[in-house]
Amino acid sequence: MGQRLISITVATLLVGGGMFGAAQRAGLAASVQDTDLLMLVSRAEQWYPDSMFTITADERSQTASGSYRLVTVDRQCDSQLLSGPVTVVVDEMAKLAWIGSVARLPFQDVGVEPGALGRFLQEIIPDALRRSRRINTRVEWGDGPGRSGALIPFWLVVETGYGEYRLGAAVTSDGEKFVLGTAFPLDEDPVAYRRQLLAASDLVVWDKGGDGEATVEIVEFSDFECPACRARWPLIKSAIEANGAAMKHGMVSFPLTNIHPWSFRSASASWCVAAQDADSLVPFKELFYSMQSEMEVSLVTPTSLDFVEGNGLDGTAFTACYLREPSLDAVHRQMALGHQLGVSATPTYFVNGWKIVLPNENWFPGMIDRLVAGEDPS
């Protein structure tokens, strides 16, 4: 019964966005604004015009392996969805800034013996995440995502129903806080950092301009079952078509398997289509977008096979790939890449490394124009 109550407590914190202590400290103003950290957060978070970032809380804790800071940054912009607190845990020893959800752990409160933190997390975290985010996970120790310091990084291995992928998490070495988010190096620009990761990845399917010298690169993380992805696609497509050779567009599957039943199957199929002809990927995506209202799990396979046959692709090669190791491995690695870059919702776009979640016709075309001209988006 005690373990159950502990798990519910952690789950409740995660459901609310995981902003540890943000409500209690929202009215506090930090005496000194850390301009370097604010710059990092502003470039790591979703870009939106005229956003203002202010530190409202900054607390340092000391552990045996170094100190860390728990920082609350308030963001204000015209988007109500993006305005509000951003939580950052700065590992001063490892020189990493973790941005995401933070929850207080009851590790110290339940009298767990020293050295048992790993076993404690293996019991409590999977239960909390299953309750709060409807995902099945297990904790994996070893070479975690990033350097160890005041925070100990580890992997959460997530079960999709078709296999597993890993996403990064960390726990403070004093056992007080659990961090689920993205770790950014303090000495690197997050925009350049993400752009380099995408440029080096073999998981981006470049369906336009992949071999050219484009000025602007849009990498789209999307889910064929996602209504917002379908709704935003005309705006993205218009920007691509308007800029010709200056624009390069790539796609990465990020199926939300906990809420979209047929998303993973369509992602697997899309990888197999693109493996034969990258230029067929956009028409394949648009077909599934057009069928979102009537699509179901049982229809993904015949719809995909009809597309393959109708577009002159090799059906035997598609069948050898679809829902088999080549595509299962690729899609799981695409999901892991998304988490590494800070993707938590679809659609998410990275435009020359700038993270965009809510593009609209009022400012997105102008942002693209400035990037084409070699300028920053602001």
FENMOLIN-V504643 format. One record per residue. N is the residue number from 1. RES is the residue in three letters. PHI is phi in whole degrees, 0 to 359 (* if undefined). OMEGA is omega in whole degrees, -180 to 180 (none if undefined). Layout:
{{N;RES;PHI;OMEGA} {N;RES;PHI;OMEGA}}
//
This chain:
{{1;MET;*;179} {2;GLY;298;179} {3;GLN;298;180} {4;ARG;296;180} {5;LEU;295;178} {6;ILE;299;-178} {7;SER;297;178} {8;ILE;298;180} {9;THR;298;180} {10;VAL;295;-180} {11;ALA;299;-180} {12;THR;298;178} {13;LEU;297;-178} {14;LEU;288;179} {15;VAL;300;-177} {16;GLY;282;180} {17;GLY;98;176} {18;GLY;73;-177} {19;MET;278;-174} {20;PHE;300;173} {21;GLY;72;-175} {22;ALA;295;-178} {23;ALA;295;-178} {24;GLN;290;-173} {25;ARG;250;-172} {26;ALA;299;-177} {27;GLY;272;-178} {28;LEU;275;176} {29;ALA;249;179} {30;ALA;293;-178} {31;SER;291;180} {32;VAL;229;177} {33;GLN;272;179} {34;ASP;279;-173} {35;THR;295;179} {36;ASP;294;180} {37;LEU;292;178} {38;LEU;298;177} {39;MET;297;179} {40;LEU;299;-178} {41;VAL;296;-178} {42;SER;296;180} {43;ARG;269;177} {44;ALA;274;-178} {45;GLU;282;179} {46;GLN;300;179} {47;TRP;284;175} {48;TYR;208;-174} {49;PRO;302;171} {50;ASP;56;177} {51;SER;276;178} {52;MET;243;-178} {53;PHE;241;-179} {54;THR;221;175} {55;ILE;282;179} {56;THR;250;176} {57;ALA;203;-178} {58;ASP;208;-176} {59;GLU;241;180} {60;ARG;257;176} {61;SER;235;-179} {62;GLN;253;174} {63;THR;235;-180} {64;ALA;294;-178} {65;SER;254;178} {66;GLY;128;-178} {67;SER;255;174} {68;TYR;221;178} {69;ARG;244;172} {70;LEU;255;-172} {71;VAL;243;173} {72;THR;253;179} {73;VAL;248;178} {74;ASP;268;178} {75;ARG;248;176} {76;GLN;231;176} {77;CYS;203;-178} {78;ASP;289;178} {79;SER;272;177} {80;GLN;294;-179} {81;LEU;291;-178} {82;LEU;268;179} {83;SER;288;178} {84;GLY;131;-174} {85;PRO;282;172} {86;VAL;241;-178} {87;THR;258;-179} {88;VAL;231;172} {89;VAL;248;-177} {90;VAL;261;175} {91;ASP;269;-174} {92;GLU;288;179} {93;MET;284;-178} {94;ALA;275;-179} {95;LYS;59;178} {96;LEU;232;173} {97;ALA;244;178} {98;TRP;269;180} {99;ILE;244;-179} {100;GLY;164;-179} {101;SER;260;-180} {102;VAL;230;178} {103;ALA;230;174} {104;ARG;284;178} {105;LEU;265;177} {106;PRO;274;-176} {107;PHE;304;-178} {108;GLN;288;-173} {109;ASP;281;-173} {110;VAL;259;174} {111;GLY;72;177} {112;VAL;288;-175} {113;GLU;293;178} {114;PRO;304;180} {115;GLY;89;-177} {116;ALA;258;-177} {117;LEU;300;-179} {118;GLY;300;180} {119;ARG;295;179} {120;PHE;299;-180} {121;LEU;294;-180} {122;GLN;298;179} {123;GLU;271;-169} {124;ILE;271;-173} {125;ILE;292;179} {126;PRO;303;180} {127;ASP;294;-180} {128;ALA;297;-178} {129;LEU;288;176} {130;ARG;296;-179} {131;ARG;287;-171} {132;SER;272;-174} {133;ARG;235;175} {134;ARG;58;175} {135;ILE;236;179} {136;ASN;262;-175} {137;THR;224;167} {138;ARG;219;-178} {139;VAL;272;178} {140;GLU;233;178} {141;TRP;268;-180} {142;GLY;130;179} {143;ASP;282;-178} {144;GLY;280;-178} {145;PRO;281;180} {146;GLY;114;-178} {147;ARG;280;174} {148;SER;274;176} {149;GLY;200;173} {150;ALA;288;174} {151;LEU;249;177} {152;ILE;254;180} {153;PRO;283;176} {154;PHE;209;-180} {155;TRP;255;165} {156;LEU;257;-180} {157;VAL;269;-172} {158;VAL;257;178} {159;GLU;268;-178} {160;THR;258;-171} {161;GLY;98;179} {162;TYR;236;-176} {163;GLY;142;-174} {164;GLU;225;168} {165;TYR;220;-175} {166;ARG;244;172} {167;LEU;234;-173} {168;GLY;276;175} {169;ALA;209;180} {170;ALA;205;174} {171;VAL;229;175} {172;THR;293;-172} {173;SER;292;173} {174;ASP;274;178} {175;GLY;75;-174} {176;GLU;269;-171} {177;LYS;225;176} {178;PHE;253;-177} {179;VAL;240;176} {180;LEU;240;-176} {181;GLY;182;-176} {182;THR;245;180} {183;ALA;262;178} {184;PHE;250;175} {185;PRO;297;-179} {186;LEU;294;-175} {187;ASP;260;177} {188;GLU;231;175} {189;ASP;285;-178} {190;PRO;302;179} {191;VAL;295;179} {192;ALA;294;180} {193;TYR;300;-180} {194;ARG;291;-179} {195;ARG;298;179} {196;GLN;294;178} {197;LEU;299;-179} {198;LEU;291;-180} {199;ALA;295;-177} {200;ALA;273;-173} {201;SER;276;174} {202;ASP;267;-175} {203;LEU;259;177} {204;VAL;274;177} {205;VAL;266;-179} {206;TRP;275;-176} {207;ASP;262;176} {208;LYS;211;175} {209;GLY;72;-175} {210;GLY;297;-178} {211;ASP;255;-175} {212;GLY;260;178} {213;GLU;257;-179} {214;ALA;277;177} {215;THR;278;-175} {216;VAL;237;178} {217;GLU;243;174} {218;ILE;252;175} {219;VAL;249;-173} {220;GLU;255;171} {221;PHE;258;-173} {222;SER;217;-174} {223;ASP;223;-175} {224;PHE;297;-180} {225;GLU;267;-173} {226;CYS;272;179} {227;PRO;299;180} {228;ALA;293;177} {229;CYS;297;178} {230;ARG;296;-177} {231;ALA;292;-177} {232;ARG;275;-174} {233;TRP;301;179} {234;PRO;303;178} {235;LEU;294;179} {236;ILE;294;-179} {237;LYS;297;178} {238;SER;298;179} {239;ALA;295;179} {240;ILE;296;-177} {241;GLU;291;-177} {242;ALA;288;-173} {243;ASN;250;171} {244;GLY;52;-175} {245;ALA;291;179} {246;ALA;285;-173} {247;MET;244;177} {248;LYS;232;-175} {249;HIS;237;177} {250;GLY;230;-178} {251;MET;232;175} {252;VAL;225;179} {253;SER;283;176} {254;PHE;220;-176} {255;PRO;292;178} {256;LEU;272;-170} {257;THR;293;-179} {258;ASN;283;180} {259;ILE;231;-176} {260;HIS;240;-171} {261;PRO;297;-175} {262;TRP;256;-175} {263;SER;294;-177} {264;PHE;291;-180} {265;ARG;300;180} {266;SER;292;176} {267;ALA;295;177} {268;SER;299;180} {269;ALA;297;-178} {270;SER;295;178} {271;TRP;297;-178} {272;CYS;289;175} {273;VAL;296;-178} {274;ALA;295;179} {275;ALA;298;177} {276;GLN;270;-177} {277;ASP;204;-177} {278;ALA;300;-178} {279;ASP;290;178} {280;SER;276;-173} {281;LEU;293;-180} {282;VAL;296;175} {283;PRO;302;178} {284;PHE;295;177} {285;LYS;299;-178} {286;GLU;296;175} {287;LEU;299;-180} {288;PHE;292;175} {289;TYR;300;-178} {290;SER;292;-177} {291;MET;251;-176} {292;GLN;305;-174} {293;SER;291;-179} {294;GLU;252;-177} {295;MET;291;174} {296;GLU;212;-174} {297;VAL;306;-175} {298;SER;291;-177} {299;LEU;264;-176} {300;VAL;297;-177} {301;THR;296;-180} {302;PRO;296;178} {303;THR;296;180} {304;SER;294;180} {305;LEU;296;177} {306;ASP;298;179} {307;PHE;295;-180} {308;VAL;302;-179} {309;GLU;294;-177} {310;GLY;290;-178} {311;ASN;248;173} {312;GLY;71;178} {313;LEU;271;-176} {314;ASP;274;-178} {315;GLY;294;180} {316;THR;294;179} {317;ALA;294;178} {318;PHE;298;-178} {319;THR;296;179} {320;ALA;289;-178} {321;CYS;258;-171} {322;TYR;294;-178} {323;LEU;56;174} {324;ARG;239;-169} {325;GLU;309;-177} {326;PRO;303;-177} {327;SER;277;178} {328;LEU;298;179} {329;ASP;296;-178} {330;ALA;297;-178} {331;VAL;293;177} {332;HIS;296;177} {333;ARG;290;175} {334;GLN;296;178} {335;MET;295;178} {336;ALA;296;177} {337;LEU;298;178} {338;GLY;302;179} {339;HIS;295;178} {340;GLN;299;-179} {341;LEU;270;180} {342;GLY;96;177} {343;VAL;283;177} {344;SER;229;-178} {345;ALA;208;175} {346;THR;241;-4} {347;PRO;278;170} {348;THR;234;-179} {349;TYR;242;172} {350;PHE;244;-177} {351;VAL;254;-172} {352;ASN;51;179} {353;GLY;93;177} {354;TRP;282;-178} {355;LYS;275;-179} {356;ILE;234;-180} {357;VAL;245;-175} {358;LEU;237;179} {359;PRO;292;173} {360;ASN;220;-172} {361;GLU;291;-178} {362;ASN;285;-176} {363;TRP;229;-175} {364;PHE;297;179} {365;PRO;300;178} {366;GLY;294;176} {367;MET;299;180} {368;ILE;297;179} {369;ASP;301;-179} {370;ARG;292;179} {371;LEU;292;176} {372;VAL;300;179} {373;ALA;281;179} {374;GLY;85;-179} {375;GLU;257;171} {376;ASP;290;-176} {377;PRO;292;-176} {378;SER;289;none}}
//
